[in-house]
Amino acid sequence: MRKILDTIRLELEILGIPKTAKELDTELALLQFQIQKRINSLGLVYEALPYFLGKSKLRIDCEVICSLPDKIAYILLGETFINWKRERVLDFLRKLLLESQKYELIDSPYSIPIPNWKEKIQRIVTEPRQIYLLDLHEVKGKLKTETPKEWNDGWVLQFESGMELQFRIGYLESIDYLFTKQRFKRPYPKLAECYVRERDRWSESQFGDTLWRFRGYLLENETDEFLLEYWNLNPQLPKEIRKAIPEEVWLSAPKSTGSSKKYRIELKERNDLSIRTVYLVSTSLQDHPEL
C-alpha cells in the first residue's frame, strides 16, 4: 500500500516566456504570494533565466500541500496523480505568465467537495425569513434610463417611455430571522421593494408573457441604505437606478399610525411579484383598501 503524502514536491520548468529574465523576475516578485496561495504551497523558490531571442525560462521548486482528496487520489493512482498535479500547476503558470490571463485552477476530478459548514450555518441563521410592514401600498411608474449591467440578461423590457417599475412600500416594523427578531421603533424606516417589468423566459407563449420581477430593496434615505446589508436584505438596486428614482415615490406613502394594518411578506421566494405573497397579519382600521 502506498504511503500517505502530506506534501508533493514539484520541480517545474517553463521555456520561451516572451519577457526578459529581468522583467520576469520583477513580475514574479509581485505574483509570488498569489501563486503560492493558488497552488496551496508551503514555500516557493523560483529562478528566472535568460533564453534565446530575448525570451526567458522559469524554474520553480515548490512543496504543494495535499488535501484529503489529494491523499486519496495518490493512494489510488500513485505517480499518475503526481504527474496530473504537475500538469495542472504548469497549466496555471502558463496561463498566468504566457497569456496574461486571470486563471482559476479547476478542482481535481478526484476531489470530494467539502462544504464550508461554518459559512452555510451562518447564512442560514442570518438570512431573513420574513418582514413585517405597516401601511403597505403600491406605486407604479416609468423610468427613462438604460438597463444597468447587473440586469443585462436580455429580459428587462424597454419602452420608448423607459422601463416600467413597481414599488411595494411600507413602514418596516420588524424582520424575522431563524432564531431572532429585529424590531424597529418609531419613526419606522420606510422600506420599498422594487419590481421591474420583464419578459417571462419560461413562458410557452409565442410572444412571451411578462411578469414583475423583484430586483432589490431601497430605503427612503439613500444614505441609510448601508443598513440593508447589515440586515441582510439583498439584493440592493444598482446605483444608476437608485439615483434616478424620484422622491415623489415616497410622498405617496400614508402617514403611519399606531392602528395601522400590519402585513407579513415571506422571503422564501425572491423573484416574481405574484409569488412574493403578502399576508394581512392584524388591523384595527376598517377603511384601508386591500392590496
ABEGO torsion letter per residue (X at the ends): XBBBBABBBBBBBBBGBBBBAAAAAAAAAAAAAAAAAAAGBABBBBBBBBBBGGBBBBBBBBBBBBBAAAAAAAAAAEAAAAAAAAAAAAAAAAAAAAAGBBBBBBBBAABBBBBBAAAAAAAAAABBABBBBBGBBBBBBBBBBBBBAAABAGABBBBAAEBBBBBBBBBBABBBBAABBBBBBOBBBBBBBBBBBBBBAABABAAEBBBBBBAEBBBABAAAAAAAAAAGBOBBBBAAAAAABBAAAAAABBBBBAABBBBBBBAABABBAAABBBBBABBABAABBBX
